[in-house]
Amino acid sequence: MTRVGIVGCGTIGTALAVAIERDYAEHARVVALTDTVRDRALSLQQQLRHQPPIVQLSELIRRSQLVIEAATVSIAARVASLALAANRSVMIMSTGGLLGHYGRLQRLARRSKGRLVMPSGGLCGLDGIKAMAVGKLTRLQLTTRKPPRSLMHAPFVQARGLKLERLRRPTTIFEGTPAEAIRAFPQNTNVSATMAMAYLLTHDSAAPDIATMAVRVVADPTISVNVHELEVEGDCGRIMCRLENRPSANPKTSELAIRSAVATLRQFFEPIRIGT
């Protein structure tokens, strides 16, 4: 029986806790919860049959064998570091928080008895990136298109006073690297960090600078879904992938990101894995 701790009890954390209790009761049990907003943790606690205790992060890690982070990019690296140092496996949803710490976390994970796992989230094509990166990549670009309302509170938009509610046609509001995208849109562009780390996973510390990767963010008032367009080119071919993801109850989170996390849980409890 795998003991699971949930860090962050919002939309994704709640969906994962409920899925564990509903689908994997023979394999796992949620044993601890934590959230900076106690009412969120209390709400989730009341939904679960065993009503796990609400504890501090250090205590949650001590009680758990698998730690699931579903909070924010600001805490993701700390959760990953503490869990791996304690020889716990950890699944990170806020992957943007790991991008600037990837090398250190990679070394820590190699020394740990735990594993660091990042679901695909709202993006497809990561298996293609990892496979093509075994050779040489010449182009890696991600274009994210979202309804303006899901971008309005992003630091980039707020700092520039952009009036996205006035848009009448698709408008590119950002172009930059994955690291820059995460700083500009910490709640909207985790997929860009996941894309970058899928590439780095195939390389050693001498890997080319990920600043060569390109990310565009488009505010599009004509759509009601989140759209990701991935373009990959390398010495063995080309990949073009377009996804249209319906938002979850939280407009900043796609439904596919939640389901990707639930599917990733299966890898901990099932003996068969399919895909790169």
Summary of the structure (lengths in Angstrom):
residues: 276
radius of gyration: 18.5
end to end distance: 27.0
largest distance: 53.0
contacts: 946
relative contact order: 0.15
helix: 41%
strand: 24%
